[in-house]
Amino acid sequence: MVAASETTQASRRHPATMTHAEAVERARAMADDVRARAGEAEALRRMPEATIQGFVDAGLVRLLTPRAFGGHELAFDAFADATIEIARADGSSGWCFSFLNVHSWLLATFPVEAQEDVWRKNPDARLADVNVPARQAARVDGGYRISGDWPWASGIQHCDWAMLAGLVPAEAGAAGGPPEVRLFLIPREDWPRSRRR
């Protein structure tokens, strides 16, 4: 059970009615911190956790998340303008910031059950996406089994879920049709351990 003070603090941090102007101002307010960590990001070859956590704490990973799941559901231009402010401070941070939001927008096109799986427990869930259908998915009872290595995914070290493209062979008995390309939503705990770093 969450204490009342924690609930109040969370709602203050992530108001459901963030405006376009507020999103841009919050991003602009982060510029000095983002700029100060640019060298660390370069040395790490990934975003420092403090930078990613700053986006979360400012409510900026929810810009395109549906209101039904605690997001701000802002228009795409608000997302673009906030991204520009982050990118002005550091291009790499702007790149990763953009994916934290646009992947939420992509998830919002999935069936509602998938959205609930991701956002019901964590409205700040961070998602990676690889649209290259690098591997095949095998049909199994109740779904699919997907395995393999995908080339890369910006910011995946900080993500809770991955959307991975895979090729689904034509169903048995189909007249030699081409495989389908599908996106599969996979929680971090199901990633191979060597790929979680």
Beta strands, then each sheet from edge to edge (+ up, - down):
strand 1: 127-140
strand 2: 143-146
strand 3: 161-168
strand 4: 180-187
sheet 1: 2+ 1- 3- 4+
end
